[in-house]
Amino acid sequence: MSIMFDKIAEEIAARPAQVAATVALLDDGATVPFIARYRKEVTGGLDDIQLRRLQERLMYLRELDDRREAILKSIGEQEKLTPELAQQIAAADTKTTLEDLYLPYKPKRRTRAQIAREAGLQPLADLLFSDPTRVPEQEAEAFVNADLGVDDVKAALDGARHILIEQLGEDAALLGKLRDFFWSRAHLSSELIPGKEQEGAKYRDYFEFSEAVTKIPSHRVMALFRARNEGILNLKVDIPVDPSAPPVKHSCEVMIASHWQVLDEGRAADTWLQEVVRWTWRVKIHTHLQTDFLTQLRDQAEEDAIQVFARNIKDLLLAAPAGKKVTIGLDPGLRTGVKMCVVDATGRVLDHGAIFPTAPQNKTREAAAVLQTMCQKYDVQLIAIGNGTASRETDQFVADFCKDHPQFRLNRVLVNEAGASVYSASEFASHELPDLDVTIRGAVSIARRLQDPLAELVKIEPKSIGVGQYQHDVSQVKLSRSLDGVVEDCVNAVGVDVNSASAPLLKRVSGLTQSLVGNILEFRDRNGQFRSRDDLKKVPRFGDKTFEQAAGFLRIHESENPLDASSVHPESYPLVEEIARRHGREVRSLVGDSAFLRSLKAKDYISDVYGLPTVEDILGELEKPGRDPRGEFKTAALKDGVETLSDLKPAMVLEGTVTNVTNFGAFVDIGVHQDGLVHISALSDKFVKDPHDVVSAGKIVKVKVLEVDKERKRIALTMRLDDPLPSETGAKPSRSGPTSAESNKRKKDFAAAAQNKRQTGTMAALFEQALKNKR
C-alpha cells in the first residue's frame, strides 16, 4: 500500500502521508468537495484538482492490483510461477507491463505454435535456435510424420518457425524495449480507402497524412479515428521509411535479433533464423504494438477531449449570475415566432406567450405592445435572448424597444441556449413545468440561466450542453464520471439554498443521494421551509454521516443562526462562539465586521480540534458570509449592424463571448449566428501551450476579423489586434503575425474542427453543413 501512496504522491506533487490520509477519508465515505473544504488539516491542504486526480489514480492502481492478483493466481495454477516472475509481476507499475509479463502464460485459442508443439516440433525449434550450424532441411527430415500432420520438411520447418515466433515475441523485457523505441520514432499515418474520395471529401486533408505519435494533437487523432470508423481511412502506426532509400532491415528487427543473439554469420541455419526474426516483428510484435499504440493514442486523445469538455463545463457553470431579478426570456424563431415568458426573481413563471417581431410576419408593433404590457405588469429588469436562429433580429427588435421605452431601464443579454431544447423535452421539465408547452419551457430555461447559470444548467445532462471536443466519440462512461465530478465541485463551491433548490441541484450536494433529495423535498413541502441546519436531521435517513458531508454546503438564509447561511460547517460553530466569547460579543455582530475580523490573529485560535487552515477559512467566511465565488456579471457589447456573415469585414474589431475552448483555439460568438475561431496561435502575443491559460467559456473578449469565408461559413479571428490581414501583401510577416508553419497548422485545425459535426453551438457544425451544401 505504501508503494501505491508513493506513486500517487509523486504524480500529484504531494507527500505520501497526505495521500494516505486522503485515501482513508475517501474509503470512509467522504466526498472530494467535503475533503477539499473541511479537512485541510488532514490532507495538508490538497485542493480539489489534486484530490480528483488522486481519486482517479487510486481507482487505476487498485484495478491494477486486482489484475495482478488474478494473474498471479492464473500462473500459479499452471504451476509456472517462479520467484523471479512473481517479483517482476509485483514490480509492474502499468497495466501494459503487467499484460506483457502475462502474455506467455495467458490462455489462448489454439495457435499454430501450440499445434506445432502437439506435433512434436518443439525439439526441432530448440535445436535450430541453439545451434545455427545445423542444416534446417536435414534436421527437419527426422520430424516428418503424416499421422501428426507434418507431411514434409517444409511443414516441419514452418511449425518450428511458429514456435520460435511465439517464444521470441512474448518476452516482456524485449517488448518493453521495443515499445519505448517504437513509440519515440513512430508516426500515425492514414491513407484513403479506394473509392471513398467523394464520400470522405470532408477528410481530404487526411487522405495522405503522417505525424509523429509524440507530437500529434488530440483533436487530429480524434478526427482520424472518426474517419476510420466511418470507413473512409485506414490508419497505421509505424516508423516512416524513405521510399527512395535502399531497403534495409527494420530497426526493430535488429533489436529483436540483438536481444536473442540471433547473428548472421553465414552458418547453415542463420538465414532461416533471420527469417524467423523478420516474421516475429512483422507478424507477431508489430501487429501487437500497432494495436496497443492505436488504443493508446485514442485513449490519450479521449482523455484530452474529456479534460477540455470538463474545463469548459466548469467555466460555464461558474459563470457570473445576473442575480434575483424579474426576467423575460425570449426563445427566438422565424416562422414559429419568438416564444416568451416572464419569471420572477426566484425563477417562478409569471406569464408566457409568443410574439412575431421578425420575418416572415414582422408584427413589430404588436410585439412591442405585448412586451410593454409585460414590463409594466411585472416590473421587468432583464431580457434574456437565446442565441439561436433569429437571435440577432430579435436582439435588434429588443434594442429598439429599449430605446423607445427608456423608463423601464431594461438590460438585454444574449444567452447561450445550448442544451435548452434538451431540458425542454426532459422528464424533469415535464414534472417542473407540466402546464407549459415544450417551446415555452425553452424560454423559461433561457431566462433562468441568465439569473443563475449553475442552478439551471445542472438540470441538463452535462454532455448535452455542447461545449466539448468530440464528446460523442469518447468513452461515455469516462466522460460522465469526469463531468459529474466537475458539476459536483462547482455546486458545492457555490453552495445551495436548501429552501429553494431544485432536485437536480440538491442531488449534486456532497453526501446527498437521489432518495435523500426526495426526502428533503417531501419534508420541505409538508413542513415548510427549513428554519435551521439542525432541522435537516429531522429528514428521514438524514443521519450523522450525511449531515457531516452535506451541512456545510446547504445554506439556510432564514435561520436565526447567521452561520447557517454561510459555509462555516456546524462542527466549527463552537470555534466561532469561542471567538465571540473572548471579545465579549454576539456571534451575529461578528458577521461582516471586516475591520474587527482582520485584527484577529488566526494562530491565537488554533487547538487540538481546529488547525490553522480551518481558522483562516472561518475568519474569511465571517468577513463575507455566503459569498459567491463566481465573478461579476458582464455581457458582450455586440456591434449594431453586424448581424450576418455579409456584415463582417476584415479588420473589424468586435466584442464577443467565448462559447467553447478546444486544444487548438477558442470559438467566439460575435453575434452573426456562426462562431468565429481564434486559433491558438492568435490568442496572445506570447506562446500559448494551452488555450485555457488565456480564455475560458463565457469570457468577454475583443477580436479582430482576419478572414471571412462565406461559402464555407468560416470566420477567422485574432485576439492579437495588431495582426496583419492575410490579404495584406508585403515581404515577410511581422513578428506578431502568423508564421507559415502557424498558417499550415491553422488550416489543419480548421479541418479538424469541421469533422466535429456534433459539437453543438460551435462553428464546427456549420463548417460541416457548409461542406455538405457545397457538395
C-alpha positions in Angstrom: 0.0 0.0 0.0 2.8 2.4 0.8 4.2 1.9 -2.7 0.9 2.9 -4.2 0.8 6.0 -2.0 4.3 6.9 -3.0 3.4 6.7 -6.7 0.3 8.8 -6.3 2.1 11.4 -4.2 4.8 11.8 -6.9 2.1 12.3 -9.6 0.1 14.9 -7.7 3.0 16.7 -6.1 2.1 15.7 -2.6 3.6 13.8 0.3 2.8 10.1 0.8 1.3 10.9 4.2 -1.1 13.3 2.6 -2.2 10.6 0.1 -2.6 8.0 2.9 -4.8 10.4 4.9 -6.9 11.3 1.9 -7.4 7.7 0.9 -8.6 6.9 4.5 -11.2 9.7 4.2 -12.4 8.5 0.8 -12.7 4.9 2.0 -14.7 6.2 4.9 -17.2 7.7 2.5 -16.1 11.3 2.4 -16.6 13.2 -0.8 -14.0 15.3 -2.7 -15.7 18.6 -2.0 -16.1 17.9 1.7 -12.4 16.8 2.0 -11.2 19.9 0.0 -13.2 22.3 2.1 -13.3 20.9 5.6 -10.4 18.5 6.0 -7.4 20.7 5.0 -5.5 19.8 8.2 -5.9 16.1 7.5 -4.8 16.3 3.8 -2.2 19.0 4.2 -4.2 21.4 2.1 -4.7 19.3 -1.1 -7.1 21.2 -3.5 -10.0 19.7 -5.4 -7.9 19.2 -8.6 -5.3 17.2 -6.7 -8.0 15.3 -4.9 -9.8 14.4 -8.2 -6.5 13.2 -9.7 -5.7 11.2 -6.6 -9.1 9.6 -6.7 -8.6 8.6 -10.4 -5.2 7.2 -9.8 -6.3 5.3 -6.8 -9.0 3.6 -8.8 -6.5 2.8 -11.6 -3.9 1.4 -9.2 -6.5 -0.7 -7.3 -7.7 -2.1 -10.5 -4.1 -2.9 -11.3 -3.6 -4.7 -8.0 -6.8 -6.7 -8.6 -5.5 -7.7 -12.1 -2.1 -8.5 -10.6 -3.7 -10.9 -8.1 -5.7 -12.6 -10.9 -2.6 -13.1 -13.0 -0.5 -14.5 -10.1 -3.3 -16.9 -9.4 -3.6 -18.0 -13.0 0.1 -18.6 -13.5 0.3 -20.3 -10.1 -2.5 -22.7 -11.1 -0.4 -23.5 -14.2 2.5 -24.3 -11.9 4.7 -22.0 -13.8 5.1 -19.2 -11.3 8.8 -18.7 -10.4 10.1 -16.4 -7.7 11.7 -14.2 -10.3 8.5 -13.9 -12.3 6.5 -13.2 -9.2 8.9 -10.4 -8.4 8.6 -8.9 -11.9 4.8 -9.1 -11.7 4.8 -7.4 -8.2 7.0 -4.6 -9.6 4.8 -3.9 -12.7 3.5 -0.4 -12.5 1.2 -0.2 -15.5 -1.4 -2.5 -17.0 0.6 -2.7 -20.2 3.7 -4.0 -18.4 1.6 -6.5 -16.4 -0.1 -7.9 -19.5 3.3 -8.2 -21.3 4.5 -10.4 -18.4 1.3 -12.4 -18.5 1.4 -12.9 -22.3 3.3 -16.2 -22.5 1.0 -17.7 -19.8 -2.3 -16.2 -20.9 -4.8 -18.9 -22.0 -5.1 -18.6 -25.8 -7.1 -20.1 -28.6 -5.3 -23.0 -30.2 -2.4 -21.3 -32.0 -0.2 -22.5 -34.8 2.6 -22.8 -32.3 0.5 -25.0 -30.0 -0.4 -27.2 -32.9 3.3 -27.5 -33.8 4.2 -28.4 -30.3 1.5 -31.1 -30.3 3.1 -32.4 -33.5 6.4 -32.8 -31.6 8.2 -30.0 -33.3 9.5 -28.2 -30.1 12.8 -30.1 -30.2 13.4 -29.0 -33.8 12.8 -25.4 -32.9 15.1 -25.6 -29.9 17.8 -27.4 -31.9 18.0 -24.8 -34.7 17.8 -21.9 -32.3 20.6 -23.2 -30.0 22.9 -24.5 -32.8 22.7 -22.5 -36.0 25.4 -24.7 -37.6 22.7 -27.4 -38.1 21.2 -27.6 -41.6 17.4 -26.9 -41.2 16.3 -29.1 -44.0 18.3 -32.1 -42.9 17.3 -31.8 -39.2 13.6 -31.4 -40.2 13.5 -34.8 -42.0 13.5 -36.6 -38.7 10.3 -34.8 -37.7 8.2 -35.6 -40.7 5.2 -37.5 -39.5 2.0 -37.6 -41.6 0.0 -39.0 -38.7 0.7 -35.9 -36.7 0.0 -33.6 -39.7 3.7 -33.0 -40.6 3.6 -34.1 -44.2 7.0 -32.9 -45.3 10.2 -31.0 -44.4 8.6 -27.6 -45.2 5.7 -28.3 -42.8 8.2 -29.3 -40.1 10.2 -26.1 -40.5 7.0 -24.0 -40.7 5.9 -25.5 -37.4 9.3 -24.9 -35.8 9.2 -21.3 -37.0 5.7 -20.7 -35.5 7.0 -22.0 -32.1 10.0 -19.7 -32.2 8.0 -16.7 -33.3 5.7 -17.1 -30.2 8.7 -17.6 -27.9 10.7 -14.7 -29.2 7.7 -12.4 -29.4 6.4 -12.9 -25.8 9.4 -11.8 -23.8 8.3 -8.9 -21.5 11.8 -7.3 -21.4 12.1 -7.2 -25.2 8.5 -5.9 -25.6 9.3 -3.1 -23.1 12.4 -2.0 -25.1 10.6 -2.2 -28.4 7.6 -0.2 -27.0 9.9 2.7 -25.9 11.9 2.6 -29.1 9.0 2.3 -31.5 6.9 5.0 -29.7 9.7 7.5 -29.8 10.1 7.2 -33.6 6.7 6.1 -34.9 4.2 8.1 -36.9 0.5 7.8 -37.1 -0.4 7.8 -40.8 -3.6 7.5 -42.8 -4.5 6.6 -46.3 -7.7 6.8 -48.2 -9.7 3.6 -48.8 -10.0 3.3 -52.6 -13.3 4.6 -53.9 -14.1 6.8 -50.9 -13.0 10.1 -52.3 -16.4 11.6 -52.7 -17.9 10.1 -49.5 -15.0 11.2 -47.5 -14.4 14.7 -49.0 -14.6 16.4 -45.6 -11.5 14.4 -44.6 -9.4 15.3 -47.7 -6.7 16.9 -45.6 -6.1 13.4 -44.2 -6.1 11.3 -47.4 -2.3 11.2 -47.2 -1.3 12.2 -43.7 1.5 11.3 -41.3 2.6 12.8 -38.0 4.8 11.7 -35.1 2.8 10.0 -32.4 4.7 12.0 -29.7 3.6 15.3 -31.3 0.2 14.8 -32.9 -2.5 16.8 -31.0 -5.5 15.0 -29.7 -8.1 16.7 -31.9 -6.4 15.4 -35.0 -6.2 11.9 -33.5 -10.0 12.1 -32.9 -10.7 13.3 -36.4 -8.6 10.4 -37.9 -10.3 7.8 -35.8 -13.7 9.2 -36.7 -12.8 8.9 -40.4 -11.6 5.3 -39.8 -14.9 4.4 -38.0 -16.8 5.9 -41.0 -14.9 3.6 -43.4 -13.0 6.5 -45.1 -9.4 6.0 -43.9 -7.1 3.2 -42.9 -4.7 4.0 -40.0 -1.4 2.6 -39.1 1.4 3.2 -36.7 5.0 2.6 -38.0 8.4 4.1 -38.2 8.5 6.0 -41.5 10.9 4.8 -44.2 12.3 6.9 -47.0 10.9 5.1 -50.2 13.9 6.4 -52.2 16.5 4.9 -49.8 17.9 1.4 -50.3 15.9 -1.3 -48.4 17.3 -2.1 -45.0 16.3 -4.2 -42.1 13.7 -2.6 -39.8 15.3 -1.2 -36.7 13.0 -3.3 -34.5 14.1 -6.5 -36.3 17.7 -5.6 -35.5 16.7 -5.1 -31.8 15.0 -8.5 -31.7 18.0 -10.2 -33.2 20.3 -8.5 -30.8 18.1 -9.3 -27.8 18.1 -13.0 -28.7 21.7 -13.1 -30.0 20.5 -14.2 -33.5 23.6 -13.4 -35.5 24.1 -13.7 -39.3 27.5 -15.3 -39.6 26.9 -17.4 -42.6 26.1 -20.6 -40.7 23.6 -23.2 -42.1 20.6 -22.0 -40.1 21.4 -18.3 -39.9 19.2 -17.4 -43.0 16.3 -19.4 -41.6 16.7 -17.8 -38.2 16.8 -14.3 -39.7 13.5 -15.1 -41.4 12.1 -16.1 -38.0 13.2 -12.8 -36.6 11.6 -10.9 -39.5 8.3 -12.8 -39.1 8.5 -12.2 -35.3 8.5 -8.5 -35.9 6.1 -8.2 -38.8 3.6 -10.8 -37.9 3.7 -11.0 -34.2 5.1 -8.0 -32.4 4.4 -5.2 -34.9 0.8 -6.2 -35.1 0.6 -6.4 -31.3 2.3 -3.0 -30.8 0.3 -1.3 -33.5 -3.0 -2.4 -31.9 -1.7 -1.2 -28.5 -0.5 2.1 -29.8 -3.6 2.9 -31.7 -5.5 2.2 -28.5 -3.1 4.3 -26.5 -3.4 7.2 -28.9 -7.1 7.0 -28.8 -7.1 6.8 -25.0 -4.9 9.8 -24.7 -6.9 11.8 -27.2 -10.1 10.8 -25.3 -8.5 11.9 -22.1 -7.6 15.3 -23.6 -11.1 15.7 -25.1 -12.7 14.9 -21.8 -10.5 17.4 -19.9 -11.4 20.1 -22.5 -15.1 19.4 -22.0 -14.7 19.3 -18.2 -12.9 22.7 -18.1 -15.5 24.3 -20.4 -18.3 22.9 -18.4 -16.7 24.3 -15.2 -16.4 27.8 -16.8 -20.0 27.8 -17.9 -21.3 26.5 -14.6 -19.3 29.1 -12.7 -20.4 32.0 -15.0 -21.5 35.1 -13.1 -25.2 35.1 -12.4 -27.3 38.2 -13.2 -29.0 37.8 -9.9 -32.5 37.6 -8.5 -34.3 39.9 -10.9 -37.6 39.7 -12.8 -36.6 38.5 -16.2 -38.2 38.0 -19.6 -36.9 35.0 -21.5 -37.1 35.1 -25.3 -36.5 32.0 -27.4 -36.1 33.4 -31.0 -37.6 31.9 -34.1 -38.8 32.9 -37.5 -41.8 31.0 -38.8 -43.0 29.9 -35.4 -42.3 33.3 -33.8 -40.4 34.3 -30.6 -41.6 32.3 -27.6 -41.5 34.4 -24.4 -42.0 34.0 -20.7 -41.7 36.1 -17.6 -40.1 34.7 -14.4 -39.9 36.3 -11.0 -36.7 36.8 -9.0 -36.8 33.2 -7.9 -37.4 31.8 -11.4 -41.2 31.1 -10.9 -43.1 31.5 -14.2 -45.5 34.5 -14.1 -46.6 34.7 -17.7 -45.9 33.4 -21.1 -46.8 33.6 -24.8 -45.4 34.3 -28.3 -44.7 37.4 -30.3 -43.8 37.7 -34.0 -41.5 40.7 -34.5 -39.3 39.0 -37.2 -39.8 37.8 -40.7 -42.0 36.5 -42.2 -44.8 38.1 -40.1 -42.9 41.2 -39.0 -45.5 42.2 -36.4 -43.2 44.5 -34.6 -45.8 46.9 -33.3 -48.0 44.2 -31.8 -44.9 42.5 -30.3 -43.7 45.8 -28.8 -47.2 46.3 -27.2 -47.1 42.8 -25.6 -43.6 43.5 -24.3 -44.6 46.8 -22.9 -47.5 45.2 -21.1 -45.3 42.6 -19.6 -42.7 45.1 -18.4 -45.3 47.3 -16.8 -47.2 44.5 -15.2 -44.2 42.7 -13.7 -41.6 45.4 -13.3 -39.2 43.5 -15.5 -35.4 44.3 -15.2 -33.7 41.9 -17.6 -34.5 40.4 -21.0 -32.7 37.2 -21.9 -32.5 36.4 -25.6 -31.4 32.9 -26.8 -28.5 33.0 -29.3 -30.1 30.5 -31.8 -31.9 31.2 -35.0 -33.2 34.8 -35.4 -31.4 35.9 -32.3 -29.8 39.0 -33.8 -33.1 40.0 -35.4 -34.8 39.6 -32.0 -32.0 41.4 -30.3 -32.4 44.3 -32.7 -36.1 44.4 -32.0 -35.5 44.4 -28.2 -32.8 47.1 -28.6 -35.3 49.4 -30.5 -37.9 48.7 -27.8 -35.4 49.7 -25.1 -34.7 53.0 -26.9 -38.4 53.7 -27.3 -39.1 52.9 -23.6 -36.2 54.1 -21.5 -38.5 54.3 -18.5 -38.2 50.6 -18.0 -34.4 50.7 -17.6 -34.1 47.2 -19.2 -30.9 45.3 -19.7 -30.9 42.9 -22.7 -28.5 40.0 -22.8 -27.8 37.3 -25.4 -27.7 34.0 -23.6 -26.1 30.8 -24.9 -29.1 28.5 -25.2 -27.1 25.3 -25.8 -29.0 22.4 -24.1 -32.2 24.4 -23.6 -34.1 22.1 -26.0 -32.7 19.1 -24.2 -34.1 20.4 -20.9 -37.5 21.4 -22.5 -38.2 17.8 -23.6 -36.8 16.2 -20.4 -38.8 14.3 -17.8 -37.7 16.8 -15.2 -39.0 19.7 -17.2 -42.3 17.9 -17.7 -42.5 17.5 -13.9 -41.3 21.0 -13.1 -43.4 22.8 -15.8 -46.3 20.4 -16.5 -48.7 23.1 -17.8 -46.3 24.7 -20.3 -45.6 23.7 -23.9 -42.2 22.4 -24.8 -41.4 25.6 -26.7 -42.2 27.8 -23.8 -40.1 25.7 -21.5 -37.1 26.7 -23.6 -37.8 30.3 -23.0 -38.1 29.6 -19.2 -34.7 27.9 -19.3 -33.1 30.8 -21.1 -34.4 33.3 -18.5 -33.4 31.2 -15.6 -29.9 30.5 -16.9 -29.3 34.3 -17.1 -30.4 34.6 -13.4 -28.3 31.7 -12.2 -26.4 29.6 -14.8 -25.4 27.0 -12.3 -28.9 26.4 -10.9 -30.3 25.9 -14.4 -27.6 24.1 -16.2 -27.4 21.3 -13.6 -30.9 20.2 -14.9 -29.3 19.2 -18.1 -27.0 16.2 -18.7 -23.6 17.9 -18.9 -22.6 16.3 -22.2 -25.7 17.8 -23.8 -24.6 21.4 -23.1 -22.3 21.2 -26.2 -19.1 22.8 -25.2 -16.9 19.8 -25.8 -14.4 18.5 -28.4 -15.5 15.2 -30.0 -17.6 14.4 -26.9 -19.7 11.9 -28.8 -16.7 9.9 -29.8 -15.2 9.3 -26.4 -16.0 6.8 -23.7 -19.3 7.9 -22.4 -18.6 6.2 -19.0 -15.4 8.2 -18.6 -17.0 11.4 -19.8 -19.9 11.1 -17.5 -17.7 10.3 -14.5 -15.5 13.3 -15.2 -18.3 15.7 -15.8 -20.2 14.6 -12.8 -17.2 15.4 -10.7 -16.9 18.9 -12.2 -20.6 19.6 -11.6 -20.3 18.3 -8.0 -17.3 20.6 -7.4 -19.0 23.6 -8.9 -22.3 23.2 -7.0 -20.5 22.7 -3.7 -18.1 25.6 -4.3 -21.1 27.9 -4.6 -23.4 26.3 -2.1 -27.1 25.6 -2.3 -30.1 27.3 -0.7 -31.9 24.3 0.7 -35.2 26.1 0.8 -35.3 27.0 -2.9 -33.1 24.5 -4.7 -34.4 22.1 -7.3 -33.9 18.3 -7.1 -31.1 18.3 -9.7 -29.2 21.0 -7.8 -29.6 19.2 -4.4 -28.6 15.9 -5.9 -25.1 17.4 -6.6 -24.5 18.4 -3.0 -21.9 16.4 -1.1 -23.3 13.3 0.6 -26.8 13.5 -0.8 -28.3 10.7 -2.8 -31.4 10.7 -5.1 -33.6 9.1 -2.4 -32.4 11.6 0.3 -33.1 14.5 -2.1 -36.6 13.2 -2.5 -37.0 13.0 1.3 -35.7 16.6 1.7 -38.2 17.9 -0.9 -41.1 15.9 0.6 -40.2 17.3 4.1 -40.0 20.8 2.7 -43.4 20.5 1.0 -45.0 19.1 4.1 -43.4 21.2 6.8 -42.5 24.4 5.0 -39.0 26.0 4.9 -36.1 24.7 7.0 -35.5 27.1 9.8 -32.0 25.9 10.7 -29.4 23.4 9.7 -30.4 21.2 12.7 -33.8 20.8 11.0 -32.1 18.7 8.4 -31.6 16.0 10.9 -35.4 15.6 11.0 -35.5 14.5 7.4 -35.9 10.7 7.2 -32.5 8.9 6.7 -30.6 12.1 7.1 -28.1 10.6 9.5 -25.0 12.0 11.2 -22.7 10.9 8.4 -24.8 12.6 5.8 -25.1 15.7 7.9 -21.3 15.8 8.2 -20.8 15.6 4.5 -23.7 17.9 3.4 -24.5 20.5 6.0 -21.6 22.9 5.2 -22.8 23.2 1.6 -26.5 23.7 2.4 -27.5 27.3 3.1 -30.5 28.4 5.2 -30.8 32.2 4.9 -33.9 32.4 7.2 -32.2 30.8 10.2 -31.8 32.6 13.5 -28.2 31.5 13.5 -26.3 33.6 10.9 -23.8 30.8 10.4 -26.4 28.6 8.8 -26.3 30.9 5.8 -22.5 30.6 5.5 -20.0 27.9 4.5 -18.9 27.6 8.2 -19.5 23.9 9.0 -21.7 23.2 12.0 -18.8 21.3 13.6 -16.9 24.6 13.7 -19.7 26.7 15.3 -18.1 26.2 18.8 -15.0 27.9 17.5 -17.0 31.0 16.3 -18.8 31.1 19.6 -15.4 31.0 21.4 -14.1 33.9 19.3 -17.2 35.9 20.2 -17.0 35.0 23.9 -13.3 36.0 24.1 -14.2 39.5 22.9 -17.5 39.9 24.7 -19.6 40.0 21.5 -22.5 38.2 20.0 -21.9 35.8 17.1 -24.2 37.9 14.8 -22.2 41.0 15.5 -19.0 39.3 14.1 -20.6 38.6 10.7 -19.4 41.2 8.2 -17.3 43.2 10.6 -14.2 43.3 8.4 -12.1 45.6 10.5 -12.5 43.5 13.6 -12.0 40.2 11.9 -8.8 41.4 10.2 -7.4 42.5 13.5 -7.6 38.9 14.8 -4.7 36.5 14.5 -5.7 33.1 13.3 -2.9 31.3 15.3 -4.5 32.5 18.6 -7.4 30.2 18.0 -5.6 27.0 17.0 -6.4 24.0 19.1 -6.3 20.2 19.0 -9.6 20.3 17.2 -9.1 23.3 14.9 -6.0 23.8 12.8 -4.7 27.0 11.1 -6.3 26.4 7.7 -9.8 25.9 9.3 -9.4 29.0 11.5 -8.3 31.1 8.5 -11.2 29.8 6.4 -13.7 30.7 9.1 -12.4 34.2 9.6 -12.5 34.8 5.9 -16.1 33.4 5.7 -17.2 35.6 8.6 -16.0 38.6 6.8 -18.1 37.9 3.7 -20.6 35.2 4.7 -22.0 33.1 1.9 -20.0 34.9 -0.7 -20.4 33.7 -4.2 -17.1 32.6 -5.8 -18.4 33.5 -9.2 -17.2 36.7 -10.9 -19.0 39.9 -11.7 -21.8 39.7 -14.2 -20.8 41.1 -17.6 -22.1 40.9 -21.1 -20.5 41.5 -24.5 -21.5 44.6 -26.4 -22.3 43.3 -29.8 -21.8 45.8 -32.6 -25.0 47.2 -34.1 -25.5 46.5 -37.8 -23.3 43.3 -37.6 -25.8 40.5 -37.7 -24.9 38.2 -40.6 -21.7 36.9 -42.3 -22.3 39.5 -45.0 -21.9 42.3 -42.5 -18.4 41.2 -41.5 -15.4 42.9 -43.0 -11.8 42.0 -42.5 -10.1 44.3 -39.9 -13.3 44.8 -37.9 -12.7 44.9 -34.2 -15.6 43.3 -32.3 -16.6 42.2 -28.8 -17.8 38.7 -28.3 -18.3 35.8 -25.9 -16.1 32.7 -25.8 -18.5 29.8 -26.3 -16.1 26.9 -26.5 -12.4 26.3 -25.9 -10.5 23.4 -27.6 -6.9 22.3 -27.8 -6.5 24.3 -31.0 -8.1 27.6 -30.0 -11.4 29.2 -29.0 -14.7 29.7 -30.7 -16.2 33.2 -30.1 -19.8 34.3 -30.6 -19.7 37.8 -32.3 -23.4 37.8 -33.0 -23.6 36.6 -36.6 -25.1 33.1 -35.9 -21.8 31.4 -36.6 -19.0 31.3 -34.1 -15.6 32.5 -35.3 -12.4 30.6 -34.5 -9.4 32.2 -32.8 -6.6 29.8 -33.5 -4.2 29.0 -30.6 -1.5 30.9 -32.5 -3.7 34.1 -32.5 -4.7 34.1 -28.8 -1.8 36.1 -27.5 1.5 37.7 -28.4 3.2 35.2 -26.1 3.5 31.5 -26.8 0.4 29.6 -25.7 0.6 26.0 -24.9 -2.9 25.6 -23.6 -5.8 27.9 -24.8 -7.4 27.6 -21.3 -4.5 29.6 -19.9 -5.7 32.6 -21.9 -9.5 32.2 -22.3 -12.4 30.3 -20.8 -16.0 29.6 -21.8 -18.1 32.7 -21.1 -15.3 35.2 -21.1 -15.8 38.5 -22.9 -13.0 39.2 -25.5 -12.1 41.7 -28.2 -11.3 40.1 -31.5 -10.3 41.3 -35.0 -11.8 39.7 -38.1 -8.9 38.3 -40.2 -10.9 36.5 -42.9 -14.5 35.5 -43.8 -15.2 32.5 -46.0 -18.9 33.0 -46.8 -19.1 29.9 -49.0 -17.9 27.5 -46.2 -19.2 29.8 -43.4 -15.9 30.1 -41.6 -14.7 33.2 -39.7 -11.0 33.5 -38.8 -10.5 35.8 -35.8 -7.5 37.0 -33.8 -7.1 38.4 -30.3 -3.8 40.0 -31.3 -5.4 43.2 -32.7 -2.2 44.2 -34.4 -2.0 41.1 -36.6 -1.9 41.8 -40.3 -4.7 40.6 -42.5 -4.0 37.6 -44.8 -4.9 39.8 -47.8 -2.2 42.3 -47.0 0.8 41.9 -49.2 4.4 42.6 -48.3 7.7 40.9 -47.6 7.7 38.5 -44.6 5.1 38.5 -41.9 5.6 40.8 -39.0 6.9 39.4 -35.7 3.3 39.5 -34.4 1.9 37.9 -37.5 1.5 34.2 -38.0 4.4 32.2 -39.5 3.9 29.9 -42.5 4.0 27.0 -40.1 1.3 28.5 -38.0 -0.8 29.1 -41.1 -0.5 25.5 -42.2 -1.4 24.4 -38.7 -4.4 26.6 -38.7 -5.6 25.0 -41.9 -5.3 21.5 -40.4 -7.0 22.6 -37.2 -9.9 24.2 -39.1 -10.3 20.9 -40.9 -10.3 19.0 -37.6 -12.9 21.3 -36.3 -15.1 20.6 -39.4 -15.1 16.9 -38.5 -16.7 17.6 -35.1 -20.1 18.0 -36.6 -21.9 17.1 -33.4 -20.2 19.9 -31.4 -23.4 21.8 -30.6 -23.3 25.5 -30.7 -19.9 25.9 -32.4 -18.7 26.7 -35.8 -17.7 23.1 -36.4 -21.3 22.1 -37.1 -21.6 24.9 -39.5 -18.4 24.0 -41.3 -19.8 20.5 -41.8 -23.1 21.8 -43.1 -21.3 24.2 -45.5 -19.3 21.3 -46.9 -22.5 19.3 -47.5 -24.1 22.3 -49.2 -21.1 22.8 -51.4 -21.2 19.1 -52.5 
